[in-house]
């Protein structure tokens, strides 16, 4: 999947670590790419962690009731918290 950064004049192709899961639809791939960019660019996670978090979100949406280890669930909850911008 390709992601675009408005501050750059180049497009980058992103493939998750380990490749795409065969169960992912095109919609899942687009959402996963968007989540990756969000976690990396807005939340400041490394490429590897952003990729893992994006996959976790998609898998939880696809497989209702899926639960990760308590520590992993905590990390995911923290990563999905809204970004609070400083007031001017």
C-alpha positions, -999 to 999 in steps of 0.1 A, spaced: 0 0 0 12 35 -7 11 63 19 15 100 13 30 126 35 19 162 28 53 175 38 71 154 11 69 153 -26 74 115 -28 51 86 -23 63 56 -2 52 21 -5 47 4 29 45 -34 34 40 -47 69 68 -66 86 62 -102 75 40 -91 45 3 -88 42 -20 -113 59 -40 -133 34 -72 -127 54 -69 -90 48 -93 -75 22 -83 -44 2 -103 -23 27 -83 -39 56 -50 -31 39 -60 5 33 -71 9 70 -39 -9 82 -18 15 61 -37 45 76 -32 31 111 5 26 105 9 62 94 -11 74 123 9 54 149 43 64 132 37 100 123 12 112 150 21 90 179 58 86 173 61 48 174 89 30 155 81 14 122 80 -21 138 57 -10 167 34 10 144 31 -21 121 23 -44 151 -2 -20 165 -19 -15 131 -22 -53 127 -36 -57 163 -64 -32 155 -74 -49 122 -74 -84 138 -95 -72 167 -120 -58 142 -120 -89 121 -122 -114 149 -147 -101 175 -138 -111 210 -101 -115 203 -81 -106 234 -44 -102 236 -23 -106 267 -32 -80 294 1 -61 287 -6 -60 250 -41 -48 255 -28 -20 277 -3 -9 251 -30 -9 224 -54 11 245 -27 36 252 -18 38 215 -54 45 205 -60 73 229 -67 106 213 -39 131 207 -43 162 229 -29 192 212 -14 220 234 -36 251 236 -22 282 220 
